[in-house]
Amino acid sequence: MAFGFGTLIVTGDCPYTDEERFPVGTEISLAVCKAHKKAPGLPEDRCDRDAILRELVRK
């Protein structure tokens, strides 16, 4: 997300304002923190990522 926004900003093609971009970054950061707390083994890199993704997609 950051690379994508950065590329758009540098090339002058970003259709989003700072006020529109910052909440997206905040939401992604919060989601990553929440995942690290809830997903068994994720912080230690010993989790079944495929099983976690299948469960999320099912919901």
C-alpha positions in Angstrom: 0.0 0.0 0.0 2.8 2.4 0.9 4.8 1.6 -2.2 1.7 2.0 -4.4 0.8 5.4 -2.9 4.4 6.5 -3.0 4.7 5.6 -6.7 1.5 7.5 -7.4 2.7 10.6 -5.5 6.2 10.6 -7.1 4.7 10.3 -10.6 2.1 13.0 -9.9 -0.7 10.5 -10.6 -2.1 10.1 -7.1 -5.9 10.9 -7.2 -6.0 10.8 -3.3 -5.4 13.6 -0.9 -3.4 13.2 2.4 -6.7 13.2 4.2 -7.8 10.2 2.1 -4.6 8.3 2.2 -3.7 8.4 6.0 -6.8 6.6 7.2 -6.0 3.7 4.8 -2.6 3.4 6.3 -4.0 3.5 9.8 -6.6 0.8 9.1 -3.9 -1.5 7.6 -1.6 -1.0 10.5 -4.4 -1.8 13.0 -5.4 -4.9 11.0 -1.8 -6.2 11.0 -1.5 -5.6 14.8 -4.8 -7.3 15.4 -3.7 -10.3 13.3 -0.5 -10.7 15.2 -2.4 -10.8 18.4 -5.1 -13.2 17.2 -3.4 -15.6 14.8 -1.8 -18.5 16.6 1.9 -18.6 15.9 2.0 -15.6 13.6 4.4 -13.5 15.6 6.8 -16.5 15.8 6.3 -17.3 12.0 5.0 -20.8 12.8 1.4 -20.5 11.7 -0.6 -22.1 8.9 -1.2 -19.0 6.7 -3.3 -20.9 4.2 -5.7 -22.1 7.0 -6.0 -18.6 8.4 -6.7 -17.2 4.9 -9.3 -19.9 4.2 -11.0 -19.1 7.6 -11.1 -15.4 6.8 -12.5 -15.9 3.3 -15.2 -18.2 4.7 -16.4 -15.4 7.0 
